[in-house]
Amino acid sequence: MSEENTIVVIDENGNEVEMEIVLTFEADNKKFVLFKNFEDDDVYAYTYDEDGNLEAVENEEDLDICAEVLNTFQDEDLIDG
């Protein structure tokens, strides 16, 4: 991670893309990070480990958890959305 609220990820074309970290949280013994591209409002959900390794969230249950947490924070105006 480059700055406190940004992360650099590699896209499907191998390009480095700087993303804005929306929020991080823990649920079901997993660590989640939600981030979005500075160019659009799409939010991406990933899990991460203590070494900073990222893995895309593909499990429907985990995606539901991420959506619920994101919606709660947006509803409470705790983050820009």
Backbone hydrogen bonds, N-H to C=O, Kabsch-Sander energy under -0.5 kcal/mol:
donor,donor_aa,acceptor,acceptor_aa,energy
6,T,3,E,-1.2
7,I,19,M,-2.2
9,V,7,I,-0.6
9,V,17,V,-2.6
11,D,9,V,-0.6
11,D,15,N,-2.8
14,G,11,D,-2.1
17,V,9,V,-3.1
19,M,7,I,-3.4
20,E,36,K,-3.2
21,I,5,N,-2.6
21,I,19,M,-0.5
22,V,20,E,-0.5
22,V,34,L,-2.9
23,L,34,L,-1.6
25,F,32,F,-1.9
27,A,30,K,-2.1
30,K,27,A,-1.6
31,K,48,Y,-0.5
32,F,25,F,-3.5
32,F,30,K,-0.5
33,V,46,Y,-2.7
34,L,23,L,-3.0
35,F,44,Y,-2.1
36,K,20,E,-2.5
37,N,42,D,-0.8
38,F,18,E,-0.8
40,D,37,N,-1.0
44,Y,35,F,-3.5
46,Y,33,V,-2.3
47,T,55,E,-2.8
48,Y,31,K,-1.9
49,D,53,N,-1.2
52,G,49,D,-2.1
55,E,47,T,-2.1
57,V,45,A,-2.5
58,E,56,A,-0.6
63,L,59,N,-2.5
64,D,60,E,-2.2
65,I,61,E,-1.9
66,C,62,D,-2.5
67,A,63,L,-2.5
68,E,64,D,-2.4
69,V,65,I,-2.5
70,L,66,C,-2.7
71,N,67,A,-2.7
72,T,68,E,-2.2
73,F,69,V,-2.3
74,Q,70,L,-2.6
75,D,71,N,-2.8
76,E,72,T,-1.8
77,D,74,Q,-1.5
78,L,73,F,-2.5
79,I,73,F,-0.7
